[in-house]
Amino acid sequence: MQIFVNSKYDFVKWRFYAVSFSLIFMLLGFGAYLKHGINWGIDFAGGATISLRFKDPVPMDRLRADLAVASIQQYGKAELNSVLIRLPELKKETDYAGQVVAKLNADLNPQTTTKLDLNFHGKDRLTELLYSADPDAKGTTPAARDYYRNIAQNIVTRRSELGIFTNMSQLTSAPGVTTRIAGFLNDKCFLGAFNVLDQETVGPQVGHDLQQKAILAVILSTLAMGLYLWIRFDLMFGASAIVCIIHDVLMSLAFLMMINGEFSLNIVAALLLIVGFSIMTRWSCTTASARTAAS
């Protein structure tokens, strides 16, 4: 079956319209840049991201009251009660995410001063609690500590599988949890409002270094590919390849500026992909031109 009856299209005839469109599009993007600047992501500007899963519906009003400067949004299925918190740029190196999580834990879980939160703390805290209380009467030997450490690990593993404990029976059914341990955990522990799925802090110095490396990565990859085409074929091919790559990258950045999109490491990866795609397209055209000239 023949789809294209006439495959001869005069694309060159429309070159001035295409150039005009590209220039106008880039100017609009530059205007958006002058108005908004670059919306640097946390990877480059510094800050913190925290992913939480709540036992009950997410208390958005409470979170926004506690974290007025943060960007807070739910993600995933509604019944999962998952929320992503993005905190703005830092002015100094510190464990920003850890401090915020500790603040939320204190605000949302007042019981944490008297009991251990099994949705918040990890294996080590739980191991020490069980070892010091010794509900299964294992003694104070290293073997006893290992015994309770294995049980604590099983409980934390079960929490990871579920995302969060919503009732005590979920954790007491973990492997190794005996009746005495289950009774002890019911008495001395509680299930907090949320579980920390992930937390990450990027300091201002690291963000600044990433900015420079990202820009250099795009520029150097463009120059290297243009240089290769110059050496492999001709100077004009190399120069035109660089122009094509710069055009494609600037068009993409212009669109990003117009929508005020966040410039993150994912965007850098996308730009490098565009550079690679552009050079592959230019390679095909160059090879075809070289073969035509040779024949």
C-alpha positions as CSV (number, residue, x, y, z in Angstrom):
1,M,0.0,0.0,0.0
2,Q,1.4,3.4,-1.0
3,I,0.7,6.1,1.6
4,F,2.6,9.0,0.0
5,V,1.9,9.3,-3.7
6,N,4.0,12.3,-4.2
7,S,7.1,12.2,-1.9
8,K,8.7,15.4,-3.3
9,Y,8.0,18.2,-0.8
10,D,9.7,21.6,-1.1
11,F,10.6,22.2,2.5
12,V,13.3,24.7,1.6
13,K,10.6,27.1,0.3
14,W,9.3,27.6,3.8
15,R,12.7,28.2,5.4
16,F,12.1,31.9,6.1
17,Y,8.8,31.2,7.8
18,A,10.4,28.5,9.9
19,V,13.3,30.8,10.9
20,S,10.8,33.6,11.8
21,F,8.7,31.2,13.9
22,S,11.8,30.0,15.8
23,L,13.0,33.5,16.4
24,I,9.6,34.7,17.7
25,F,9.3,31.6,19.9
26,M,12.8,32.2,21.4
27,L,12.0,35.9,22.0
28,L,8.8,35.0,23.8
29,G,10.8,32.5,25.9
30,F,13.5,35.2,26.6
31,G,10.7,37.6,27.7
32,A,9.3,35.0,30.1
33,Y,12.9,34.6,31.4
34,L,13.2,38.3,32.0
35,K,9.8,38.3,33.8
36,H,10.1,35.2,36.0
37,G,13.8,34.2,35.8
38,I,14.7,30.5,36.0
39,N,12.6,28.4,38.2
40,W,15.5,26.4,39.7
41,G,14.5,23.1,41.2
42,I,15.7,21.9,44.5
43,D,18.5,20.0,42.8
44,F,20.1,23.4,41.8
45,A,18.7,26.0,44.2
46,G,19.0,23.9,47.3
47,G,16.2,22.9,49.7
48,A,14.5,19.8,50.7
49,T,11.9,17.2,49.5
50,I,10.0,15.0,51.9
51,S,7.6,12.2,51.0
52,L,5.1,11.2,53.7
53,R,2.4,8.6,53.9
54,F,-0.4,9.3,56.4
55,K,-2.4,6.8,58.4
56,D,-5.6,8.8,58.0
57,P,-6.6,11.5,55.4
58,V,-3.8,14.0,54.9
59,P,-4.3,17.0,57.2
60,M,-3.5,19.6,54.5
61,D,-4.6,22.6,56.5
62,R,-2.4,21.6,59.4
63,L,0.6,21.0,57.2
64,R,0.2,24.3,55.4
65,A,-0.1,26.1,58.8
66,D,3.1,24.4,60.0
67,L,5.0,24.8,56.8
68,A,3.9,28.1,55.3
69,V,6.7,28.4,52.8
70,A,6.5,24.9,51.5
71,S,4.9,23.5,48.4
72,I,2.6,20.7,49.5
73,Q,0.7,18.3,47.2
74,Q,-0.8,14.9,47.3
75,Y,0.2,12.3,44.8
76,G,-0.8,8.7,43.9
77,K,-4.1,7.2,44.7
78,A,-6.2,9.2,47.1
79,E,-6.6,6.2,49.5
80,L,-2.8,6.0,49.9
81,N,-2.7,9.4,51.7
82,S,0.7,10.2,50.3
83,V,2.0,13.8,50.2
84,L,5.1,15.4,48.7
85,I,6.5,18.4,50.5
86,R,9.0,20.7,48.8
87,L,10.8,23.3,50.8
88,P,12.5,26.4,49.4
89,E,16.2,27.4,49.0
90,L,18.5,27.1,52.0
91,K,21.0,29.8,52.9
92,K,23.3,27.5,54.9
93,E,24.3,23.9,55.0
94,T,22.0,22.0,57.4
95,D,19.8,18.9,57.7
96,Y,16.8,20.8,56.5
97,A,14.6,17.8,55.8
98,G,15.4,16.1,59.1
99,Q,14.6,19.2,61.1
100,V,11.2,19.6,59.3
101,V,10.3,16.0,59.8
102,A,11.2,16.2,63.5
103,K,9.0,19.3,63.8
104,L,6.0,17.6,62.1
105,N,6.5,14.6,64.3
106,A,6.4,16.7,67.4
107,D,3.3,18.7,66.2
108,L,1.3,15.8,64.9
109,N,2.3,13.1,67.4
110,P,2.1,14.5,70.9
111,Q,2.4,11.0,72.3
112,T,6.0,10.7,71.1
113,T,7.3,12.2,74.3
114,T,6.1,9.2,76.3
115,K,5.9,6.3,73.8
116,L,7.8,5.1,70.8
117,D,6.2,5.8,67.4
118,L,6.3,2.6,65.4
119,N,5.5,4.5,62.2
120,F,8.4,6.9,62.6
121,H,11.4,5.3,64.3
122,G,13.6,2.7,62.7
123,K,15.1,-0.6,63.7
124,D,17.8,0.7,66.1
125,R,15.4,2.5,68.4
126,L,13.0,-0.4,68.5
127,T,15.8,-2.9,69.1
128,E,17.0,-0.8,72.2
129,L,13.5,-0.6,73.6
130,L,12.9,-4.4,73.3
131,Y,16.4,-5.3,74.5
132,S,16.1,-3.0,77.6
133,A,12.6,-4.3,78.5
134,D,13.4,-7.9,77.5
135,P,9.8,-9.1,77.3
136,D,10.8,-12.6,76.2
137,A,13.4,-13.0,79.0
138,K,16.4,-13.5,76.8
139,G,18.8,-11.9,79.2
140,T,21.5,-9.3,78.4
141,T,23.8,-11.3,76.2
142,P,24.8,-10.3,72.7
143,A,22.6,-13.2,71.4
144,A,19.6,-11.5,73.1
145,R,20.4,-8.2,71.4
146,D,20.6,-10.0,68.1
147,Y,17.3,-11.8,68.8
148,Y,15.5,-8.5,69.4
149,R,17.3,-6.8,66.5
150,N,15.9,-9.5,64.1
151,I,12.4,-9.0,65.4
152,A,12.7,-5.2,65.0
153,Q,14.0,-5.6,61.5
154,N,11.0,-7.8,60.7
155,I,8.6,-5.2,62.0
156,V,10.3,-2.4,60.0
157,T,10.3,-4.6,56.9
158,R,6.5,-5.2,57.3
159,R,6.0,-1.4,57.6
160,S,7.9,-0.9,54.4
161,E,5.8,-3.4,52.6
162,L,2.5,-1.8,53.8
163,G,3.8,1.8,53.5
164,I,2.4,2.6,57.0
165,F,0.9,0.7,60.0
166,T,-2.8,1.5,60.4
167,N,-3.4,-0.9,63.3
168,M,-1.3,-2.8,65.8
169,S,-2.3,-6.2,64.4
170,Q,-0.4,-5.5,61.3
171,L,2.9,-5.3,63.1
172,T,2.2,-7.9,65.8
173,S,1.8,-10.4,62.9
174,A,5.3,-9.8,61.7
175,P,7.6,-12.9,61.9
176,G,9.1,-13.5,65.4
177,V,6.7,-11.2,67.3
178,T,5.6,-13.3,70.3
179,T,2.5,-12.7,72.5
180,R,4.7,-11.0,75.2
181,I,6.3,-8.7,72.6
182,A,3.0,-7.9,71.1
183,G,1.6,-7.0,74.6
184,F,4.7,-4.9,75.4
185,L,4.4,-3.0,72.0
186,N,0.7,-2.3,72.6
187,D,1.6,-0.8,76.0
188,K,4.8,1.1,75.3
189,C,4.4,2.1,71.6
190,F,1.8,3.8,69.4
191,L,1.2,4.3,65.7
192,G,2.0,7.8,64.6
193,A,0.2,9.9,62.1
194,F,2.7,9.4,59.3
195,N,5.6,7.4,57.9
196,V,8.6,9.0,56.2
197,L,8.9,7.4,52.7
198,D,11.8,9.6,51.6
199,Q,13.6,12.8,52.6
200,E,16.4,14.6,50.9
201,T,18.3,17.8,51.5
202,V,20.4,19.7,49.0
203,G,22.6,22.5,50.4
204,P,23.2,25.8,48.5
205,Q,26.8,24.9,47.7
206,V,25.9,21.6,46.2
207,G,23.1,23.2,44.2
208,H,25.4,25.9,42.9
209,D,28.0,23.2,41.8
210,L,25.2,21.3,40.0
211,Q,24.1,24.4,38.2
212,Q,27.6,24.9,36.8
213,K,28.1,21.2,35.9
214,A,24.7,21.0,34.2
215,I,25.4,24.1,32.0
216,L,28.9,22.8,31.1
217,A,27.5,19.4,30.3
218,V,25.1,20.8,27.7
219,I,27.7,23.2,26.2
220,L,30.6,20.8,26.0
221,S,28.4,18.0,24.6
222,T,27.2,20.4,21.8
223,L,30.8,21.5,21.0
224,A,32.2,17.9,21.1
225,M,29.6,16.6,18.6
226,G,30.1,19.6,16.3
227,L,33.8,19.0,16.4
228,Y,33.4,15.4,15.5
229,L,31.3,16.2,12.5
230,W,33.9,18.8,11.4
231,I,36.7,16.3,11.7
232,R,34.7,13.4,10.1
233,F,33.2,15.4,7.2
234,D,33.7,19.1,6.8
235,L,33.9,22.4,8.8
236,M,30.6,23.5,7.4
237,F,28.9,20.3,8.6
238,G,30.3,20.8,12.1
239,A,29.2,24.4,12.2
240,S,25.8,23.7,10.9
241,A,25.4,20.8,13.4
242,I,26.2,23.2,16.3
243,V,23.7,25.7,15.0
244,C,21.0,23.0,14.8
245,I,21.7,21.7,18.3
246,I,21.7,25.3,19.8
247,H,18.4,25.9,18.0
248,D,16.8,22.8,19.4
249,V,18.1,23.4,22.9
250,L,17.0,27.1,22.9
251,M,13.5,26.2,21.6
252,S,13.1,23.7,24.4
253,L,14.3,26.2,27.0
254,A,12.0,28.9,25.6
255,F,9.0,26.6,26.1
256,L,10.2,25.8,29.6
257,M,10.5,29.5,30.4
258,M,7.0,30.2,29.0
259,I,5.4,27.6,31.2
260,N,7.6,28.6,34.1
261,G,8.6,25.0,34.5
262,E,11.0,23.8,37.1
263,F,14.6,23.4,35.9
264,S,15.8,20.1,37.5
265,L,18.2,17.3,36.8
266,N,15.5,15.6,34.8
267,I,15.4,18.7,32.5
268,V,19.2,18.5,32.0
269,A,18.8,14.8,31.0
270,A,16.1,15.8,28.6
271,L,18.3,18.5,27.1
272,L,21.1,16.1,26.6
273,L,18.7,13.7,24.9
274,I,17.7,16.5,22.6
275,V,21.3,17.2,21.8
276,G,21.9,13.5,21.0
277,F,18.7,13.3,18.9
278,S,19.7,16.5,17.0
279,I,23.2,15.2,16.2
280,M,21.8,11.9,15.1
281,T,19.5,13.7,12.7
282,R,22.3,15.9,11.5
283,W,24.5,12.8,11.1
284,S,21.9,11.1,8.8
285,C,21.6,14.2,6.7
286,T,25.4,14.6,6.5
287,T,25.9,11.0,5.5
288,A,23.3,11.2,2.8
289,S,24.9,14.4,1.5
290,A,28.3,12.9,1.5
291,R,27.1,9.9,-0.4
292,T,25.3,12.0,-2.9
293,A,28.4,14.1,-3.5
294,A,30.6,11.0,-3.9
295,S,28.2,9.6,-6.5
